Amino acid sequence: MFRPFFLILAVLVSVSSILRAQEPAGSPTKTAVFAGGCFWCMQSPFDKAKGVVKTVVGYSGGSEPNPTYEQVAAKKTGHREAVQVTYDPAQISYAQLVDVFWRQINPTQADGQFADIGLPYHAAIFYANEEEKKLAEASKEALGKSGKFSRPIVTELLPAAPFYAAEDYHQKYYQKNAADYKAYYVGSGRAGFLQKTWGTAPNE
């Protein structure tokens, strides 16, 4: 008398398995790494970009494994402050991420970014493969020809290097310490430059 019940249950399980197998798989995410001076200022604009799944600030481009903020700031490791962006390429392309990047920095400044001077604050795009390199090169060339800047575009395009997440207190600093962040964002000269160049300062 129990066989019909188990038969029905088996059919339901089978149907459920078939339906799950037919469901489209989630879009695979990719990561991109950008250095644009103070990483506090680079996280917010990428967080706001549609298609970005997650951002982490940290250090890349140096030789010391697992560097600390103090080591990087002291210019002892060769790292740059950077942001790692995890994104859904079905919603936002790598080229669009590069465009977001350009709109947060001064691409004509070679010694750092705004008030922050030294290698830890040098701007760079860390490309992971030849496709990303070509897209970054094309974007850089187009920006140089756009007439937006009177000086050459000097932002470096570098092969990807190990990325190390920064200490927790640096993550989402613009949310955790909003007043201090805004004072820094304006005081460093970044807000004024972006306002003058692009007509907007998206982090302010």
GUGUDO-160591 format. One record per residue: x, y, z of N, C-alpha, C in turn; residue number from 1. Coordinates in Angstrom, 2 decimals, m for minus. Last residue first. Layout:
N
     n_px     n_py     n_pz    ca_px    ca_py    ca_pz     c_px     c_py     c_pz  num
        X        Y        Z        X        Y        Z        X        Y        Z  NUM
...
END
This chain:
204
     n_px     n_py     n_pz    ca_px    ca_py    ca_pz     c_px     c_py     c_pz  num
    32.43    62.43    m3.47    32.25    63.47    m2.45    30.95    63.27    m1.67  204
    32.74    60.70    m5.55    32.99    60.20    m4.20    32.61    61.17    m3.10  203
    32.34    62.05    m7.99    31.40    61.01    m7.55    31.59    60.48    m6.13  202
    32.30    64.97    m9.04    33.22    64.33    m8.11    32.41    63.23    m7.42  201
    32.04    66.34   m12.33    31.47    65.63   m11.19    32.58    65.06   m10.34  200
    33.33    67.36   m14.48    32.05    67.98   m14.09    31.36    67.30   m12.96  199
    35.79    66.46   m15.14    34.64    65.67   m15.60    33.29    66.28   m15.26  198
    37.58    68.48   m14.24    37.85    67.69   m15.44    36.61    67.04   m16.03  197
    36.54    69.65   m11.93    36.98    70.50   m13.03    37.10    69.71   m14.33  196
    36.04    67.38   m10.40    34.95    68.31   m10.70    35.30    69.17   m11.91  195
    38.57    66.30   m10.18    37.54    65.55   m10.90    36.36    66.44   m11.28  194
    39.81    68.34    m8.68    40.32    67.96   m10.00    39.25    67.24   m10.81  193
    38.32    68.36    m6.30    38.36    69.54    m7.16    38.82    69.22    m8.57  192
    38.86    65.77    m5.30    37.49    66.20    m5.60    37.48    67.38    m6.57  191
    41.67    65.78    m4.90    41.04    64.86    m5.86    39.66    65.36    m6.28  190
    42.78    67.25    m2.92    42.70    67.87    m4.24    42.01    67.00    m5.28  189
    42.72    66.48    m0.32    43.82    65.98    m1.14    43.88    66.62    m2.52  188
    40.33    67.53     0.68    41.60    68.15     1.03    42.78    67.70     0.18  187
    38.38    65.72    m0.28    38.39    67.12    m0.73    39.77    67.73    m0.51  186
    39.17    63.39     0.98    38.86    63.36    m0.44    38.90    64.77    m1.03  185
    39.32    64.17     3.67    40.52    63.77     2.95    40.31    63.87     1.44  184
    36.65    64.70     4.21    37.65    65.75     4.44    38.93    65.44     3.66  183
    35.53    62.20     3.67    35.17    63.34     2.83    36.19    64.46     2.97  182
    36.71    60.67     5.76    36.94    60.35     4.35    36.65    61.55     3.46  181
    35.67    61.82     8.04    37.12    61.87     7.80    37.43    61.62     6.34  180
    32.95    61.15     7.58    33.38    62.55     7.73    34.88    62.69     7.45  179
    32.90    58.28     7.39    32.44    59.14     6.30    32.96    60.58     6.40  178
    34.05    55.70     8.09    34.52    56.99     8.60    34.19    58.08     7.59  177
    32.73    53.61     6.80    33.03    53.50     8.24    33.40    54.84     8.86  176
    32.58    54.42     4.13    31.36    54.19     4.89    31.62    54.21     6.39  175
    35.16    54.69     3.31    34.26    55.79     3.01    32.91    55.64     3.71  174
    36.25    52.24     3.87    36.56    53.36     4.77    35.60    54.52     4.55  173
    36.06    49.63     2.91    34.86    50.49     2.97    35.07    51.68     3.91  172
    38.94    48.68     4.68    37.85    48.26     3.80    36.62    49.13     4.02  171
    40.67    49.43     6.67    40.74    50.17     5.41    39.56    49.84     4.49  170
    40.31    47.66     8.69    39.86    49.03     8.94    39.94    49.90     7.68  169
    41.45    45.26     7.77    40.00    45.42     7.75    39.57    46.87     7.91  168
    44.29    45.70     5.58    43.70    45.49     6.89    42.22    45.87     6.89  167
    44.10    44.60     2.13    44.54    45.47     3.21    43.82    45.12     4.51  166
    44.97    41.68     0.31    43.94    42.53     0.91    44.53    43.36     2.04  165
    47.19    41.55    m2.32    47.01    41.24    m0.89    45.99    42.21    m0.29  164
    47.89    40.07    m5.40    47.13    41.10    m4.70    46.91    40.64    m3.26  163
    50.60    39.50    m7.63    49.79    39.07    m6.48    49.13    40.27    m5.78  162
    50.02    41.21   m10.77    50.91    40.72    m9.72    50.04    40.26    m8.57  161
    49.66    41.72   m14.27    49.07    41.43   m12.96    50.12    40.84   m12.03  160
    51.70    44.12   m15.94    51.17    42.76   m15.82    50.69    42.51   m14.40  159
    50.57    47.54   m16.32    51.51    46.55   m15.80    50.89    45.16   m15.76  158
    50.64    50.68   m17.47    49.91    49.43   m17.70    50.89    48.32   m17.36  157
    50.67    53.89   m15.82    51.32    52.67   m16.29    50.32    51.54   m16.50  156
    49.89    57.14   m16.89    49.48    55.99   m16.08    50.06    54.71   m16.67  155
    50.31    59.34   m18.44    51.50    58.61   m17.98    51.16    57.40   m17.11  154
    49.35    61.26   m21.06    48.82    60.27   m20.14    49.98    59.36   m19.72  153
    50.66    64.63   m21.38    50.58    63.21   m21.76    49.97    62.34   m20.66  152
    48.45    67.52   m20.97    49.71    66.81   m20.79    49.55    65.33   m21.13  151
    45.91    68.36   m21.28    46.92    69.06   m22.07    48.28    68.39   m21.95  150
    43.00    66.32   m21.65    44.19    66.71   m20.88    45.22    67.35   m21.80  149
    41.03    65.94   m23.50    40.62    66.21   m22.12    41.79    66.73   m21.28  148
    41.61    65.13   m25.99    41.72    66.56   m25.74    41.33    66.95   m24.32  147
    41.71    62.47   m26.69    40.39    63.08   m26.46    40.44    64.59   m26.29  146
    44.03    61.13   m26.86    43.60    61.85   m28.06    42.30    62.63   m27.86  145
    44.20    59.88   m24.41    45.23    60.83   m24.79    44.84    61.69   m25.98  144
    42.04    58.15   m24.60    42.00    59.24   m23.61    43.02    60.31   m23.97  143
    43.00    56.40   m26.53    41.82    57.21   m26.82    41.72    58.38   m25.86  142
    45.12    55.23   m25.12    45.39    55.99   m26.35    44.22    56.91   m26.67  141
    43.71    53.94   m23.08    44.71    54.96   m22.75    44.99    55.85   m23.96  140
    42.22    52.14   m24.60    41.54    53.14   m23.79    42.48    54.29   m23.44  139
    44.24    50.56   m25.70    43.33    51.30   m26.58    42.63    52.42   m25.83  138
    45.36    49.49   m23.36    46.17    50.31   m24.26    45.28    51.17   m25.16  137
    43.19    48.02   m22.38    43.73    49.12   m21.59    44.56    50.05   m22.46  136
    42.88    46.14   m24.44    41.77    47.04   m24.11    42.27    48.25   m23.33  135
    45.37    44.85   m24.31    44.98    45.56   m25.53    43.85    46.55   m25.26  134
    45.21    43.76   m21.70    46.28    44.69   m22.06    45.90    45.52   m23.27  133
    43.06    42.01   m21.93    42.95    43.17   m21.05    44.01    44.21   m21.37  132
    44.26    40.21   m23.75    43.02    40.92   m24.10    42.85    42.17   m23.25  131
    46.44    39.20   m22.37    46.67    40.04   m23.53    45.42    40.82   m23.95  130
    45.78    39.54   m18.79    46.03    38.78   m20.01    46.17    39.75   m21.18  129
    45.53    41.27   m16.67    45.70    39.85   m16.37    46.04    39.01   m17.59  128
    46.91    44.48   m15.84    46.18    43.62   m16.77    46.53    42.14   m16.52  127
    46.57    46.99   m13.76    47.22    45.69   m13.76    46.41    44.74   m14.65  126
    47.16    50.30   m14.21    46.18    49.26   m14.54    46.95    47.95   m14.59  125
    48.13    52.80   m11.85    48.43    51.72   m12.78    47.20    50.88   m13.03  124
    49.64    55.55   m10.10    48.49    54.94   m10.77    48.94    53.86   m11.74  123
    51.37    55.56    m7.04    51.44    55.66    m8.50    50.26    54.92    m9.12  122
    51.50    55.28    m4.35    50.35    56.01    m4.87    50.42    56.22    m6.39  121
    53.83    54.01    m3.67    52.57    53.39    m3.23    51.33    54.04    m3.84  120
    55.81    55.87    m4.74    55.41    54.68    m5.46    54.10    54.05    m4.98  119
    54.77    59.32    m4.16    55.58    58.13    m3.93    55.01    56.92    m4.62  118
    52.28    61.36    m2.63    53.44    61.23    m3.50    54.24    59.98    m3.14  117
    49.18    62.71    m2.48    49.94    61.52    m2.08    51.05    61.25    m3.10  116
    47.70    64.73    m3.56    48.63    65.07    m2.48    49.50    63.91    m2.04  115
    47.54    63.21    m6.70    47.13    64.38    m5.93    48.12    64.67    m4.81  114
    49.41    60.42    m6.74    48.08    60.92    m7.08    47.70    62.02    m6.11  113
    52.66    60.19    m8.22    51.68    59.77    m7.23    50.30    60.16    m7.69  112
    54.16    61.14   m10.30    54.82    60.93    m9.01    53.90    60.46    m7.90  111
    52.71    61.65   m12.63    53.61    60.50   m12.59    54.16    60.19   m11.21  110
    49.65    62.60   m13.89    50.55    62.75   m12.74    51.39    61.49   m12.57  109
    47.76    62.19   m15.75    48.96    62.90   m16.20    49.98    63.06   m15.08  108
    45.48    61.12   m14.69    46.35    60.24   m15.46    47.61    60.90   m15.99  107
    44.15    61.39   m11.76    44.82    62.32   m12.65    45.83    61.50   m13.47  106
    41.07    59.46   m11.33    42.47    59.79   m11.13    42.91    60.97   m11.98  105
    38.56    58.60   m11.98    38.85    58.78   m10.56    40.24    59.33   m10.30  104
    38.21    58.02   m14.62    37.44    59.14   m14.09    37.64    59.38   m12.59  103
    39.60    55.69   m15.09    40.15    56.96   m15.58    39.48    58.16   m14.92  102
    37.78    53.78   m13.93    39.10    54.05   m13.36    39.63    55.42   m13.79  101
    35.69    53.73   m15.76    35.43    54.16   m14.37    36.75    54.57   m13.71  100
    37.13    52.64   m17.89    36.59    53.99   m18.00    36.25    54.56   m16.62   99
    37.62    50.10   m16.93    38.75    50.98   m17.20    38.29    52.42   m17.29   98
    35.00    49.16   m16.94    35.70    49.32   m15.66    36.90    50.25   m15.82   97
    34.59    49.05   m19.67    33.80    49.99   m18.88    34.42    50.21   m17.51   96
    36.34    46.99   m20.36    36.55    48.32   m20.91    35.78    49.38   m20.13   95
    35.11    44.84   m19.10    36.41    45.30   m18.61    36.69    46.72   m19.11   94
    31.55    45.50   m18.69    32.73    44.98   m19.39    34.02    45.49   m18.75   93
    28.80    44.33   m16.90    29.75    45.42   m17.10    31.02    44.83   m17.70   92
    27.21    42.06   m17.19    26.58    43.34   m16.84    27.51    44.54   m17.05   91
    28.74    39.94   m17.77    27.47    40.02   m18.49    26.78    41.36   m18.25   90
    30.85    40.03   m16.00    31.07    40.55   m17.36    29.81    40.59   m18.21   89
    30.66    41.06   m12.84    29.92    40.17   m13.73    30.07    40.70   m15.15   88
    33.62    41.40   m10.77    32.49    41.89   m11.57    31.88    40.80   m12.43   87
    35.69    42.62    m8.31    35.05    41.40    m8.82    33.77    41.82    m9.52   86
    38.56    44.46    m8.08    37.14    44.54    m8.44    36.67    43.20    m8.98   85
    40.83    45.71    m5.86    40.48    44.52    m6.64    38.97    44.50    m6.84   84
    42.82    48.53    m5.76    41.49    47.99    m5.50    41.27    46.80    m6.43   83
    45.87    49.58    m4.09    45.07    49.16    m5.23    43.69    48.69    m4.79   82
    49.01    50.96    m3.48    47.64    50.82    m2.99    46.75    50.56    m4.21   81
    51.79    49.03    m4.49    50.94    50.20    m4.68    49.60    49.94    m4.03   80
    55.02    47.87    m3.28    53.59    47.74    m3.57    52.93    49.10    m3.82   79
    57.61    48.00    m2.47    57.35    48.16    m3.90    55.89    48.01    m4.28   78
    58.29    47.96     0.21    57.93    46.70    m0.43    57.71    46.79    m1.94   77
    58.71    50.36     1.48    59.71    49.32     1.68    59.46    48.07     0.84   76
    57.23    52.70     1.94    57.85    52.48     0.63    58.96    51.42     0.71   75
    55.65    53.06     4.06    57.06    53.42     4.25    57.88    53.16     2.99   74
    53.32    51.95     3.17    53.38    53.41     3.31    54.81    53.89     3.47   73
    54.03    49.24     3.39    53.75    49.83     2.09    53.89    51.34     2.14   72
    54.32    48.95     6.17    55.42    48.64     5.26    55.24    49.29     3.90   71
    51.78    49.69     7.09    52.95    50.44     7.52    54.13    50.20     6.60   70
    50.15    47.72     5.99    49.99    49.10     5.57    51.23    49.93     5.90   69
    52.13    44.80     5.20    51.25    45.58     6.06    51.14    47.00     5.51   68
    52.17    42.13     2.76    52.68    43.37     3.34    51.65    44.03     4.26   67
    52.36    39.36     1.74    51.52    39.79     2.87    52.02    41.07     3.53   66
    55.70    39.38     0.42    54.40    38.72     0.60    53.68    39.24     1.84   65
    57.24    41.92    m1.45    57.09    41.37    m0.10    55.74    40.67     0.03   64
    57.14    43.13    m3.92    57.87    41.87    m3.78    57.66    41.19    m2.43   63
    54.27    44.65    m5.63    55.52    44.61    m4.87    56.11    43.23    m4.73   62
    51.79    44.67    m6.83    52.94    45.16    m7.59    54.27    45.09    m6.88   61
    49.36    45.73    m4.38    49.80    44.90    m5.49    51.03    45.52    m6.14   60
    47.01    45.75    m1.70    48.33    46.11    m2.20    48.73    45.17    m3.33   59
    43.64    46.89    m1.27    44.82    46.17    m0.83    46.07    46.66    m1.52   58
    40.10    46.56    m1.08    41.29    47.38    m1.22    42.49    46.62    m0.68   57
    37.64    44.99    m2.98    38.54    44.84    m1.84    39.73    45.77    m2.08   56
    34.26    44.62    m4.02    35.54    45.30    m4.12    36.33    45.07    m2.84   55
    31.83    42.83    m5.96    32.57    43.04    m4.71    33.83    43.83    m5.00   54
    30.37    43.11    m8.32    29.88    42.22    m7.27    30.52    42.52    m5.93   53
    29.27    45.33   m10.71    30.36    45.02    m9.78    29.78    44.25    m8.60   52
    26.95    45.94   m11.94    27.66    44.78   m12.43    28.86    44.42   m11.59   51
    27.18    49.41   m11.70    26.29    48.26   m11.90    27.07    47.11   m12.53   50
    29.21    50.99    m9.36    29.06    50.60   m10.77    28.20    49.34   m10.88   49
    29.72    51.49    m6.73    28.50    52.06    m7.30    28.23    51.60    m8.73   48
    32.18    50.39    m6.27    31.03    49.83    m5.56    29.72    50.28    m6.19   47
    33.72    52.17    m7.72    33.52    50.82    m8.26    32.36    50.13    m7.55   46
    33.60    54.45    m6.06    33.07    54.49    m7.43    32.86    53.13    m8.05   45
    34.75    53.39    m3.52    33.38    53.86    m3.66    32.87    53.88    m5.10   44
    37.51    52.83    m3.91    36.53    51.77    m3.66    35.10    52.21    m3.95   43
    39.22    54.95    m4.17    38.96    54.14    m5.36    37.86    53.11    m5.16   42
    39.75    56.16    m1.81    39.03    56.94    m2.81    38.64    56.13    m4.04   41
    41.27    54.31    m0.45    39.96    54.70     0.11    39.10    55.34    m0.98   40
    43.67    54.20    m1.80    42.64    53.21    m2.14    41.29    53.49    m1.49   39
    45.37    56.81    m3.26    44.72    56.37    m2.02    43.57    55.42    m2.32   38
    46.16    55.71    m6.55    46.46    56.53    m5.39    45.76    55.96    m4.17   37
    45.07    53.58    m8.04    44.73    54.97    m8.36    45.02    55.92    m7.22   36
    45.25    50.54    m9.59    45.90    51.39    m8.58    45.65    52.84    m8.96   35
    43.14    47.74   m10.08    43.53    49.09   m10.47    44.21    49.79    m9.30   34
    42.21    44.62   m11.34    42.93    45.35   m10.30    43.42    46.68   m10.85   33
    39.45    42.39   m11.65    40.35    43.37   m12.26    40.98    44.17   m11.13   32
    37.86    39.22   m12.13    38.45    40.25   m11.28    39.35    41.17   m12.09   31
    34.64    37.79   m12.90    36.05    38.02   m13.17    36.57    39.08   m12.20   30
    32.12    35.21   m12.60    32.67    36.54   m12.35    34.14    36.58   m12.71   29
    29.74    33.56   m14.62    31.02    33.53   m13.93    31.56    34.94   m13.75   28
    26.30    33.58   m13.99    27.38    34.13   m14.79    28.68    34.08   m14.02   27
    24.83    30.44   m13.11    25.13    31.82   m12.81    26.32    32.31   m13.63   26
    23.18    28.44   m15.59    24.21    28.61   m14.56    24.47    30.09   m14.33   25
    19.70    28.02   m15.99    20.95    28.58   m16.49    21.94    28.78   m15.35   24
    18.19    24.86   m15.36    18.34    26.24   m14.95    19.67    26.79   m15.46   23
    18.21    22.19   m15.89    17.86    23.07   m16.99    18.02    24.54   m16.65   22
    18.78    21.03   m13.48    19.78    20.88   m14.53    19.51    21.83   m15.70   21
    16.42    21.56   m12.15    17.65    22.22   m11.70    18.71    22.15   m12.78   20
    14.70    19.86   m13.59    14.49    21.30   m13.63    15.73    22.05   m13.21   19
    15.75    17.35   m12.88    15.75    17.77   m14.28    15.61    19.28   m14.39   18
    15.24    17.31   m10.16    16.62    17.24   m10.63    16.73    17.73   m12.07   17
    12.44    17.33   m10.14    13.17    18.43    m9.53    14.61    18.48   m10.03   16
    11.92    14.84   m11.32    11.51    16.06   m12.01    12.28    17.26   m11.48   15
    12.93    13.16    m9.28    13.49    13.12   m10.64    13.17    14.39   m11.41   14
    11.27    13.80    m7.16    12.70    14.03    m7.04    13.36    14.08    m8.40   13
     8.81    12.93    m8.25     9.01    14.33    m7.90    10.49    14.68    m7.78   12
     9.28    10.16    m8.51     9.00    10.96    m9.70     9.26    12.44    m9.43   11
     9.58     9.44    m5.84    10.69     9.24    m6.76    10.52    10.09    m8.02   10
     7.02    10.01    m4.89     8.17    10.73    m4.35     9.36    10.64    m5.31    9
     5.52     8.13    m6.31     5.28     9.56    m6.53     6.47    10.38    m6.06    8
     6.61     5.81    m5.16     6.70     6.03    m6.60     6.52     7.50    m6.93    7
     5.90     6.06    m2.52     7.31     6.11    m2.85     7.53     6.33    m4.35    6
     3.09     5.85    m2.89     3.69     7.03    m2.25     5.16     7.17    m2.64    5
     2.74     3.28    m4.02     2.38     4.49    m4.79     3.03     5.75    m4.22    4
     3.67     1.58    m1.83     4.43     1.74    m3.06     4.04     2.97    m3.87    3
     2.16     1.12     0.35     3.03     2.30     0.40     3.76     2.56    m0.91    2
     0.82    m1.21     0.00     0.00     0.00     0.00     0.85     1.27     0.00    1
END
